[in-house]
Amino acid sequence: MPRRMPWYGFVAVVAIGVLGTYFVYRISAGPTVASGVAPVPGASVPQKRTLAPIAKAVARLVGQPPVPPAPFAQVLAVRQAIRDGDFHKGDRVLRTVLHQSRVGPCAFAPFTRFLSAVTRPAGARFARGRNAWVQADQKSAMAHLVRASYYLHLGWWIRGREIPLLSPTR
């Protein structure tokens, strides 16, 4: 039968873990002036006034970096594309967001939230466009996913968030 660890052994293990984590964090953060560690003699810290001309010269040579559209603007663009029947554009934006997503602890981020925002129940024109997309491209997984997500949101909107006993029976 295994023996139990005494309380002071447990406290020692926890203290060593906390101190070890602290020291690993301090070493990985590197020396900083705020921590009281003096900078290396002879080394200069780049100033904003030194970096600004370099950034301007690089921008002149390379050009300004592209600014990605805001997620809300992309959601509106997808909804408008589905309403207008431009299924290729809606599919392209959804696939772009899907390829930029990663598996998180509870969801596929940011695709899950993006799809949820796209498929919120709103308007008969969006519903007609969504159904037309499924009819136009029967093999499109994205079209079926958008329709399924829409019906999921619609069902929860009708049912409500209450427990079953308090939900309406309609």
Kinemage of the C-alpha trace (Angstrom):
@kinemage 1
@onewidth
@group {chain A} dominant
@subgroup {mainchain}
@vectorlist {calphas} color= white
{ca met a 1} P 0.000 0.000 0.000
{ca pro a 2} L 1.510 3.374 -1.014
{ca arg a 3} L 2.323 5.838 1.729
{ca arg a 4} L 0.816 9.287 1.815
{ca met a 5} L 3.053 12.298 1.390
{ca pro a 6} L 3.336 14.429 4.549
{ca trp a 7} L 1.908 17.925 4.387
{ca tyr a 8} L 5.328 19.599 4.471
{ca gly a 9} L 6.407 17.507 1.459
{ca phe a 10} L 3.389 18.713 -0.478
{ca val a 11} L 4.154 22.340 0.474
{ca ala a 12} L 7.779 21.872 -0.657
{ca val a 13} L 6.720 20.460 -4.041
{ca val a 14} L 4.298 23.352 -4.624
{ca ala a 15} L 6.911 25.945 -3.572
{ca ile a 16} L 9.529 24.451 -5.905
{ca gly a 17} L 7.012 24.468 -8.762
{ca val a 18} L 6.058 28.097 -8.164
{ca leu a 19} L 9.679 29.247 -7.856
{ca gly a 20} L 10.703 27.238 -10.909
{ca thr a 21} L 7.913 28.773 -12.971
{ca tyr a 22} L 8.890 32.251 -11.762
{ca phe a 23} L 12.541 31.798 -12.701
{ca val a 24} L 11.723 30.308 -16.105
{ca tyr a 25} L 9.442 33.271 -16.777
{ca arg a 26} L 12.116 35.775 -15.716
{ca ile a 27} L 14.794 34.119 -17.827
{ca ser a 28} L 12.568 33.896 -20.915
{ca ala a 29} L 11.484 37.537 -20.555
{ca gly a 30} L 15.102 38.698 -20.730
{ca pro a 31} L 16.716 41.609 -18.925
{ca thr a 32} L 14.779 44.844 -18.806
{ca val a 33} L 15.576 48.245 -17.405
{ca ala a 34} L 12.386 48.174 -15.335
{ca ser a 35} L 13.533 45.002 -13.586
{ca gly a 36} L 16.635 46.757 -12.270
{ca val a 37} L 19.082 45.029 -14.607
{ca ala a 38} L 21.344 47.558 -16.266
{ca pro a 39} L 21.596 47.488 -20.067
{ca val a 40} L 24.766 46.220 -21.696
{ca pro a 41} L 27.404 48.996 -21.825
{ca gly a 42} L 27.889 50.374 -25.324
{ca ala a 43} L 24.580 48.997 -26.614
{ca ser a 44} L 22.036 51.530 -27.802
{ca val a 45} L 18.293 51.229 -27.553
{ca pro a 46} L 16.584 52.150 -30.850
{ca gln a 47} L 14.545 55.305 -30.556
{ca lys a 48} L 11.324 56.160 -32.388
{ca arg a 49} L 13.048 58.996 -34.188
{ca thr a 50} L 15.651 56.550 -35.494
{ca leu a 51} L 13.112 53.964 -36.653
{ca ala a 52} L 10.644 56.383 -38.266
{ca pro a 53} L 12.824 57.275 -41.310
{ca ile a 54} L 13.622 53.600 -41.830
{ca ala a 55} L 9.931 52.693 -41.773
{ca lys a 56} L 9.157 55.477 -44.276
{ca ala a 57} L 11.932 54.316 -46.621
{ca val a 58} L 10.730 50.717 -46.461
{ca ala a 59} L 7.133 51.849 -47.138
{ca arg a 60} L 8.326 53.817 -50.197
{ca leu a 61} L 10.192 50.799 -51.579
{ca val a 62} L 7.738 48.037 -50.727
{ca gly a 63} L 4.489 49.940 -50.450
{ca gln a 64} L 2.009 50.022 -47.633
{ca pro a 65} L 1.064 46.612 -46.239
{ca pro a 66} L -2.456 45.541 -47.156
{ca val a 67} L -5.002 46.164 -44.440
{ca pro a 68} L -7.302 43.168 -44.017
{ca pro a 69} L -10.999 43.995 -43.885
{ca ala a 70} L -12.653 44.007 -40.493
{ca pro a 71} L -14.495 40.790 -39.595
{ca phe a 72} L -17.810 42.641 -39.370
{ca ala a 73} L -17.325 44.006 -42.892
{ca gln a 74} L -16.602 40.478 -44.118
{ca val a 75} L -19.779 39.184 -42.434
{ca leu a 76} L -21.831 41.876 -44.153
{ca ala a 77} L -20.127 41.121 -47.480
{ca val a 78} L -20.964 37.411 -47.236
{ca arg a 79} L -24.573 38.110 -46.271
{ca gln a 80} L -24.925 40.571 -49.167
{ca ala a 81} L -23.318 38.121 -51.601
{ca ile a 82} L -25.779 35.391 -50.569
{ca arg a 83} L -28.721 37.812 -50.889
{ca asp a 84} L -27.563 38.908 -54.356
{ca gly a 85} L -26.866 35.368 -55.582
{ca asp a 86} L -23.073 35.853 -55.838
{ca phe a 87} L -22.360 32.463 -54.290
{ca his a 88} L -18.778 32.320 -55.535
{ca lys a 89} L -17.850 35.427 -53.538
{ca gly a 90} L -19.582 34.184 -50.381
{ca asp a 91} L -17.904 30.798 -50.718
{ca arg a 92} L -14.494 32.412 -51.268
{ca val a 93} L -14.731 34.627 -48.155
{ca leu a 94} L -15.994 31.752 -45.995
{ca arg a 95} L -13.178 29.481 -47.199
{ca thr a 96} L -10.597 32.216 -46.536
{ca val a 97} L -11.795 32.576 -42.942
{ca leu a 98} L -11.876 28.781 -42.615
{ca his a 99} L -8.255 28.463 -43.759
{ca gln a 100} L -7.171 31.149 -41.273
{ca ser a 101} L -8.851 29.338 -38.374
{ca arg a 102} L -7.291 27.045 -35.807
{ca val a 103} L -8.712 24.490 -33.422
{ca gly a 104} L -9.275 26.110 -30.036
{ca pro a 105} L -10.323 24.670 -26.688
{ca cys a 106} L -14.062 24.765 -27.415
{ca ala a 107} L -14.420 25.762 -31.060
{ca phe a 108} L -12.790 26.246 -34.424
{ca ala a 109} L -11.767 29.890 -34.057
{ca pro a 110} L -12.543 32.338 -35.612
{ca phe a 111} L -14.600 30.389 -38.187
{ca thr a 112} L -17.262 29.230 -35.724
{ca arg a 113} L -18.085 32.766 -34.582
{ca phe a 114} L -17.835 34.109 -38.135
{ca leu a 115} L -20.287 31.524 -39.469
{ca ser a 116} L -22.565 32.190 -36.515
{ca ala a 117} L -22.620 35.909 -37.337
{ca val a 118} L -23.260 35.231 -41.034
{ca thr a 119} L -26.196 32.906 -40.428
{ca arg a 120} L -28.191 34.820 -37.832
{ca pro a 121} L -31.875 34.678 -38.824
{ca ala a 122} L -32.797 37.825 -40.716
{ca gly a 123} L -34.954 38.488 -43.728
{ca ala a 124} L -36.667 36.482 -46.425
{ca arg a 125} L -34.196 37.674 -49.079
{ca phe a 126} L -31.311 36.022 -47.238
{ca ala a 127} L -33.372 32.825 -46.855
{ca arg a 128} L -34.158 32.773 -50.597
{ca gly a 129} L -30.483 33.347 -51.433
{ca arg a 130} L -29.380 30.646 -49.024
{ca asn a 131} L -31.811 28.113 -50.484
{ca ala a 132} L -30.894 29.132 -54.040
{ca trp a 133} L -27.221 28.530 -53.217
{ca val a 134} L -27.983 24.991 -52.052
{ca gln a 135} L -30.093 24.379 -55.190
{ca ala a 136} L -27.447 25.838 -57.506
{ca asp a 137} L -24.570 23.819 -56.076
{ca gln a 138} L -25.767 20.581 -54.511
{ca lys a 139} L -22.199 19.417 -53.754
{ca ser a 140} L -21.091 22.606 -51.991
{ca ala a 141} L -20.328 21.763 -48.389
{ca met a 142} L -20.216 25.473 -47.504
{ca ala a 143} L -23.760 26.029 -48.812
{ca his a 144} L -25.105 23.140 -46.737
{ca leu a 145} L -23.118 24.325 -43.697
{ca val a 146} L -24.563 27.845 -43.991
{ca arg a 147} L -28.109 26.461 -44.271
{ca ala a 148} L -27.636 24.073 -41.331
{ca ser a 149} L -26.173 26.821 -39.154
{ca tyr a 150} L -29.089 29.088 -40.075
{ca tyr a 151} L -31.623 26.453 -39.034
{ca leu a 152} L -29.709 25.828 -35.799
{ca his a 153} L -29.877 29.532 -34.897
{ca leu a 154} L -33.509 29.738 -35.940
{ca gly a 155} L -34.414 26.777 -33.733
{ca trp a 156} L -32.697 28.265 -30.699
{ca trp a 157} L -34.287 31.649 -31.405
{ca ile a 158} L -37.760 30.055 -31.502
{ca arg a 159} L -37.167 27.759 -28.516
{ca gly a 160} L -35.438 30.305 -26.310
{ca arg a 161} L -32.654 29.727 -23.809
{ca glu a 162} L -34.855 28.582 -20.943
{ca ile a 163} L -34.975 25.084 -19.523
{ca pro a 164} L -37.497 22.803 -21.303
{ca leu a 165} L -40.156 23.161 -18.600
{ca leu a 166} L -40.210 26.957 -19.011
{ca ser a 167} L -40.033 26.961 -22.845
{ca pro a 168} L -43.191 27.609 -24.860
{ca thr a 169} L -44.765 24.511 -26.414
{ca arg a 170} L -45.579 26.031 -29.822
